[in-house]
């Protein structure tokens, strides 16, 4: 069964600290993995996308890693800011159209001042 | 947000009501999507339109009826909903309907069914 598991479910850290969010998947075949950020009251916004051959991708203070052998990905946030408070959703594609996407439940991140 | 807009942002309806959700994209995209997002559940794909033609056939109850009159507009018509249909309904668009396409989401309509 195609599944995407994210951990932790929720996380609270102090402003300025770093954190790492995890995504494990069993989706097969694998086409790409994407991380989305969803602010409260907003739709998700794409942060990074990685294909099989890519093992790291950065977008500002966000760095995503991918280990296609172990089927794991992480999203590292450096020097967190209050605006980083959001849900972070991992999405894995097995190709084809939108029905080839498997979404994780997300990690709810809270940055405290 | 001028990319993908959704109206209304909030909606409360009774189980016997009929209402419609509207989505408009200003990005010149060819594909549009409806998703349902319930608390503590992953996003669920409901409908996909590409070039105004419905291309996905997910198992969605018939009380949800999509309409795509042109490539910029997408509607979700609701009738005789159940309380478990309360959720955030997200519309998205992408340049084309493909695996590497980035989907751009609207802010969603928060629906409460009483």
Interface residues (C-beta under 8 A of the other chain):
Chain A: X4 X31 X32 X41 X42 X43 X44 X45 X46 X49 X51 X89 X93 X95 X96 X97 X98 X99 X100 X101 X102 X103 X104 X105 X106
Chain B: X1 X4 X31 X33 X40 X41 X42 X43 X45 X48 X50 X55 X56 X58 X90 X91 X92 X97 X98 X99 X100 X102 X103 X105 X106 X107 X108
